[in-house]
Amino acid sequence: MIIRLILKNLRIILRNPFTILFLIVAPMLLMFIVGIAYSGSTLSNINIGISGDSNFLTSNENSKINYIPYSEIKICDNNLRASKVDFCVDINLRKDQLGNILSANVIYDIDNSRSELSNLLVNLMDNIIKKKTKTITKKTVSNIFSGVKETVTFMENSLVSINSLENNLTFARKRLETFNVTYNLLLSNFKNHSKIIKENSNNITSKINKFSIEYNVLKSDLIVLKSKQELLSNTIEQLDENNKVLNSLVESYANEVNTNISSYISTSFLKNFTDSISLLDSYFKEYEDLIGKIDLNSLNDLNNLSESYNDLFDKMNKLEVSLDDGNKELSDLILILKGKELELNLLKIEITDKLTNFKKLSSRDESEITEPIVILKNNALSNYKMVHKLAPMIVMLVLLFIGLLLSSIIVSIEVNSKAYFRNLISPVKQYQFVIALFFTSLIIVLFQVGFLLFILSQYFGIVNIYFRFFAVLFVIVHLLTIFILLGMLIAYYFLSLQFSILFTTFIMLFLFLLSGVVVPLELMPVAIANILYFNPIVLGEKLIRIIFNFKTIGWFNFSDFIIIYFQILILILVLSYAVIRRKKKLF
Amino acid sequence: MAERTSLIKFINIEKSFRNVTILKNLSLKIYSDEIIFIIGPSGSGKSTLFKILLGFYKPDSGFIYFGNKNLVYNNNLIRSIVGFVSQENSFYERLTVEENIIFFAKLYGVSKKELEVRLNYLLNLVKLNKYRNIIGEKLSGGMKRRLEFAISLIHNPKILILDEPFTGLDIKIQDDLWKLLYEIKREGVTILISTHILWIAERYADRVVFLHNHKIVKDLNLKDYNYNIDLKKLFYEVIKE
């Protein structure tokens, strides 16, 4: 009997297309869609705001992440609180002169009210940063190794240069040693000559002294001689005068006088003349005496000395030539040494450069190499509790369950009641009944939601709903409008209360499972996620979360409301069709 | 004898759904102060005729005149002159008797002043004055039907349509309702009834209209038969033709 009853039940069930739809097709469809939606494993449709050195991350090719540059992290933070971006990153890089990144300070601003997504994003960013860290570390280490290699190459080249320098210096040293031998020889020669010169100089000095004395004597003699000579000159002048007188006398006393004159001459003039001659002789004698007084040895000495000097001059000339040669060689060596000095200076500069580079490596570099990127994480919400995270979703689920189910039940009861028929034969327009049903549902649901918010506010202290009353009311009324219209649509479409409730439950489950509560939308496949962003729970949860958690006027997200109004419009149109259809079915 | 003035006049009404003819060239005059039974086998077009009269359907062709006004495209006029009592009670069981009447009065735009008078009148008429504050679901079967009548009459219609109003009711209730219907008739309301219960028609009808094959095949004034006619026999004769 039980088997018969079961068979009868199954037969009835399977003959009802709606039952088959709900029992078989709907769960399969739900599982299929949910299965696809939950099959994602990578994040997509992520908006990450970046301030600071934005190129640091944006250069990272990841088409599923939209990087939005901001001039300041604060602006990004405001947009994070308005859910316009999912994550904020501020990057400050330290670069070397060549523009290579040495290290980075990274700040994450995290919306911890969306902890699942935020954790995933932190992991994602950490992975990107990890790669960047590797790149930076690799680059830095590579730079260091490159520096070391460069230094080694430089050292090797320097070694060649030093060897060459050493050879050159050895050569210069040998040349200088040779020069030194020559120089020493020259020096001893010079010393000998110097000694000779000194001796000669002494001789010359004594000779000069002697000559000086003699010269002085001679000079005084010459003065005497000069005076004698003057005297002689005077005598000669006198003689000349006398001679003139004589001549005139001659002329006047020609012959006669000759004898006289001769006598005269022989007497006075000759006497004078003879006296002068004798005087002159005496003078010459004196002069000869004086000359004789000059030592002939001294002249010989002077001659010898002159020869010695000449010899010395020859040697000195040779020495000069040698010294000139030596000087030239010395100049060459100086030039070589100057060149080497230059080389040494260059070597020194390069070594200084290398040293400077290596000096730059400090204990800070060690940490920078191993951990070049320092990350600071800031939570958008301080003192964040689990209930803060759950509150928006709880409110949304209440809105969904109450709004959808209650409106569906209210409308279904009404349109399935016998009295509803009487409404239709009254002169009142059909849309007025629909509007009245909508507002009836809205009032009831608002009462329930208001009660829930009161509880959340009073006992959990999550939301100060009074402070943001109109914002909360504004958003809730919009979302409720969608859910109520959807519930009404289901109620009008299905001709029985049972199917309305069943379908409403299915829709609720569908919307709930695909709302990002279980799996964040950002983890779902892009195509599915793009559709599910239109899920009113997703929109509503976002708006309510912003108002509850961030107390910001940024809750007014225009694009979200455009979607909401669009959905409302679509629902109104479809509901109108369902109402007309229902009326036709009724009659 | 001068010809009676018709209250509502159907002229050549035709109606079909998806190329299936439901009413074919139907013409019918309904007069004041009469109880008309529309009788016919299932699918003969009774319900369609009522729905056209209630304004739910528009005829494909033909006219319906109320006086000299065409009702076809004037639903407001139709609904103000037509009252309807369905087979099942069509009031809100969670509202009281008074609340139900007031609610539907408001739907029909009855003024507050008129409503007061009308409410008391109807409650007395259907003998529910004592139960005016009782919620609908707590009323007995007979009272519920009487409330249904009261609601149908709230806007003072000229014509009252009853679609199988006695199905499933016991004899006592049926008698009570007939008493009520006579009262209503006395108020000047024309009553149009669809039923399969032929003995009731024999007993209470002023006029019986047979519908068969989508048209009126008989239109009998029972007065002409001294209210003594075998409608069952006639019914079988009609459907045989």
Interface residues (C-beta under 8 A of the other chain):
Chain A: S417 K418 A419 Y420 F421 R422 N423 L424 I425 S426 P427 V428 F587
Chain B: K51 L54 G55 F56 Y57 N75 N76 R79 S80 V82 F84 S86 E88 N89 S90 F91 Y92 F104 L107 Y108 G109 I151
